[in-house]
Amino acid sequence: MAGLVQRTARSIDDMWRSIWDDSSRGEKLVIAAFLLVTGLAIPVIPIVYLARFIAN
């Protein structure tokens, strides 16, 4: 079970890095604005940081 949680967290972390790290400043602003406008920033950001913590 712990392996499943860690693999899932690693997948979330990899996905976030591929989206965020490869984006230009303008794309990051669009992504951030979309998350804030839709209200997804509240659940997404803590999940990503928790996944990053578990993956490492």
FIDREN-526555 format. One line per field, with one value per atom (N, C-alpha, C): atom name; x, y, z; residue number from 1. Coordinates in nm, 2 decimals. Layout:
! FIDREN-526555
at (CA,...)
xx (X,...)
yy (Y,...)
zz (Z,...)
i (NUM,...)
This chain:
! FIDREN-526555
at (N,CA,C,N,CA,C,N,CA,C,N,CA,C,N,CA,C,N,CA,C,N,CA,C,N,CA,C,N,CA,C,N,CA,C,N,CA,C,N,CA,C,N,CA,C,N,CA,C,N,CA,C,N,CA,C,N,CA,C,N,CA,C,N,CA,C,N,CA,C,N,CA,C,N,CA,C,N,CA,C,N,CA,C,N,CA,C,N,CA,C,N,CA,C,N,CA,C,N,CA,C,N,CA,C,N,CA,C,N,CA,C,N,CA,C,N,CA,C,N,CA,C,N,CA,C,N,CA,C,N,CA,C,N,CA,C,N,CA,C,N,CA,C,N,CA,C,N,CA,C,N,CA,C,N,CA,C,N,CA,C,N,CA,C,N,CA,C,N,CA,C,N,CA,C,N,CA,C,N,CA,C,N,CA,C,N,CA,C,N,CA,C,N,CA,C)
xx (0.08,0.00,0.09,0.20,0.28,0.35,0.38,0.44,0.34,0.21,0.11,0.10,0.10,0.09,0.21,0.33,0.45,0.45,0.41,0.41,0.30,0.19,0.09,0.14,0.21,0.26,0.37,0.45,0.56,0.50,0.39,0.32,0.26,0.20,0.15,0.26,0.37,0.49,0.54,0.56,0.61,0.52,0.39,0.29,0.30,0.31,0.31,0.44,0.55,0.68,0.68,0.62,0.62,0.53,0.42,0.34,0.40,0.45,0.49,0.63,0.73,0.87,0.89,0.82,0.84,0.76,0.69,0.60,0.67,0.64,0.69,0.62,0.67,0.60,0.46,0.43,0.29,0.20,0.25,0.17,0.15,0.25,0.23,0.12,0.12,0.02,-0.12,-0.13,-0.26,-0.31,-0.21,-0.25,-0.29,-0.21,-0.24,-0.38,-0.41,-0.53,-0.65,-0.63,-0.73,-0.76,-0.66,-0.68,-0.75,-0.71,-0.78,-0.92,-0.95,-1.08,-1.18,-1.13,-1.22,-1.22,-1.14,-1.14,-1.06,-0.99,-0.91,-0.78,-0.74,-0.61,-0.62,-0.73,-0.74,-0.71,-0.77,-0.74,-0.61,-0.58,-0.47,-0.33,-0.31,-0.18,-0.13,-0.22,-0.18,-0.15,-0.23,-0.22,-0.08,-0.04,0.09,0.20,0.19,0.30,0.31,0.20,0.20,0.25,0.22,0.27,0.42,0.46,0.61,0.68,0.62,0.69,0.69,0.58,0.58,0.67,0.68,0.76,0.91,0.95,1.09,1.12)
yy (-0.12,0.00,0.13,0.12,0.24,0.26,0.16,0.17,0.23,0.20,0.26,0.41,0.45,0.59,0.66,0.60,0.67,0.68,0.58,0.58,0.69,0.69,0.79,0.93,0.95,1.08,1.12,1.03,1.05,1.09,1.02,1.06,1.20,1.23,1.37,1.47,1.44,1.53,1.55,1.44,1.44,1.52,1.50,1.57,1.72,1.76,1.90,1.96,1.89,1.95,1.96,1.87,1.87,1.99,2.02,2.13,2.26,2.27,2.40,2.44,2.34,2.38,2.40,2.34,2.36,2.48,2.55,2.66,2.80,2.88,3.02,3.10,3.22,3.30,3.33,3.36,3.39,3.26,3.15,3.03,3.00,3.03,3.01,3.10,3.23,3.32,3.28,3.22,3.17,3.05,2.96,2.84,2.89,2.98,3.03,3.10,3.19,3.26,3.16,3.06,2.95,2.88,2.85,2.78,2.87,2.99,3.08,3.11,3.14,3.17,3.05,2.93,2.81,2.76,2.81,2.77,2.64,2.60,2.47,2.49,2.62,2.64,2.59,2.60,2.56,2.41,2.32,2.18,2.13,2.19,2.15,2.18,2.29,2.33,2.25,2.23,2.15,2.00,1.95,1.81,1.80,1.90,1.89,1.89,1.98,1.99,1.86,1.81,1.68,1.57,1.57,1.46,1.48,1.60,1.62,1.58,1.60,1.56,1.41,1.34,1.19,1.13,1.19,1.14,1.14,1.24,1.26,1.19)
zz (0.00,0.00,0.00,0.08,0.08,-0.05,-0.12,-0.26,-0.35,-0.34,-0.43,-0.40,-0.28,-0.24,-0.29,-0.28,-0.32,-0.48,-0.55,-0.69,-0.74,-0.68,-0.71,-0.69,-0.57,-0.54,-0.64,-0.68,-0.78,-0.91,-0.95,-1.08,-1.07,-0.96,-0.95,-0.96,-0.89,-0.89,-1.03,-1.10,-1.24,-1.33,-1.32,-1.40,-1.37,-1.24,-1.21,-1.26,-1.25,-1.30,-1.45,-1.52,-1.67,-1.71,-1.64,-1.67,-1.63,-1.51,-1.45,-1.49,-1.49,-1.52,-1.66,-1.75,-1.90,-1.95,-1.87,-1.91,-1.91,-2.00,-2.00,-1.89,-1.87,-1.76,-1.79,-1.92,-1.96,-1.94,-1.98,-1.96,-1.81,-1.73,-1.58,-1.53,-1.58,-1.54,-1.58,-1.70,-1.75,-1.66,-1.63,-1.55,-1.41,-1.35,-1.21,-1.21,-1.31,-1.32,-1.34,-1.42,-1.44,-1.30,-1.23,-1.10,-1.00,-1.00,-0.90,-0.94,-1.07,-1.11,-1.09,-1.12,-1.11,-0.96,-0.88,-0.74,-0.72,-0.82,-0.81,-0.74,-0.72,-0.65,-0.51,-0.44,-0.30,-0.29,-0.37,-0.35,-0.42,-0.54,-0.62,-0.56,-0.51,-0.46,-0.34,-0.24,-0.12,-0.17,-0.26,-0.31,-0.38,-0.46,-0.53,-0.43,-0.33,-0.23,-0.14,-0.11,-0.03,-0.12,-0.24,-0.33,-0.35,-0.36,-0.38,-0.25,-0.13,-0.01,0.00,-0.04,-0.03,-0.13,-0.25,-0.36,-0.33,-0.25,-0.22,-0.09)
i (1,1,1,2,2,2,3,3,3,4,4,4,5,5,5,6,6,6,7,7,7,8,8,8,9,9,9,10,10,10,11,11,11,12,12,12,13,13,13,14,14,14,15,15,15,16,16,16,17,17,17,18,18,18,19,19,19,20,20,20,21,21,21,22,22,22,23,23,23,24,24,24,25,25,25,26,26,26,27,27,27,28,28,28,29,29,29,30,30,30,31,31,31,32,32,32,33,33,33,34,34,34,35,35,35,36,36,36,37,37,37,38,38,38,39,39,39,40,40,40,41,41,41,42,42,42,43,43,43,44,44,44,45,45,45,46,46,46,47,47,47,48,48,48,49,49,49,50,50,50,51,51,51,52,52,52,53,53,53,54,54,54,55,55,55,56,56,56)
